[in-house]
């Protein structure tokens, strides 16, 4: 079980197998079968252990910040507390955070009640109790993003700026700042190495095929051969245009964005207008029905690139990727105003949190919907 938890934190998504785990644990493959029957039961047992340890961490964290009870905190102090908690969860407690991410693919929900209860108590400690649902959902989505370890300093600055944007909005309707996000995007784009000597204008058929496979089968289904077959082109042509698996996933993600998140086109989305209350229900309906392939694509890409060295550059690009559909959706909640990119990132993280709460097959119950609605309505301009 310790080998599994460590592997979730440190190894690639496709590394785990009965043979690999047996070797890592110094055990036999038959021992795994004897104690757990199969890998899925082993993973659930490991998730239970990680959830218990996470609850211990939550209690310790609340004790640590208990001295803040009754204090009147500034917006900057509140943001600093939230950012510090997310930083500690994703960096110092990475095995637990990654166990939560990995076990969700199995539909495991053992972390959920304690996670939302923890953020409810923390929100009360720092004077943001009425925004507890938004904070819990945001922290969930932002933690998943902050686990993309690329440049620790730049990533931490980006986290801090995003949290400040959220708290500034919740407290005073302030728009947020984007200087760090712009710098992060520039540096990530410069650091992302594309193979040289190839035509950079990939065939539309290849990109569409990659996007289809990502939405339908997840990252494991995005292979050179599968794309060639789906696009009706030669394997050599796919290799020529995409070169490495890292770029293959990058193109698949962007292709899915263009088709799903921006399927009406930038101009088309700009022409669509919804009242804020309509937008809230549209977003909730899309998540509850599972008709948001971009959410799944983000999950799949993140899980694929968290640990493997091949994807280090891609982690930086995805970490601060633009979210045009999120900007459009948030703009509707703001009555048509153009939101700051940092506030869009906070909103997108909150939407991710709702997607996590819905799970791969659980959907949203009536109680979940009411909770999620409260989380989104915090972004509606008063």
Order of alpha helices (4+ residues) and beta strands (2+ residues): alpha-alpha-alpha-alpha-alpha-alpha-alpha-alpha-alpha-alpha-alpha-alpha-alpha-alpha-alpha-alpha-alpha-alpha-alpha-alpha-alpha
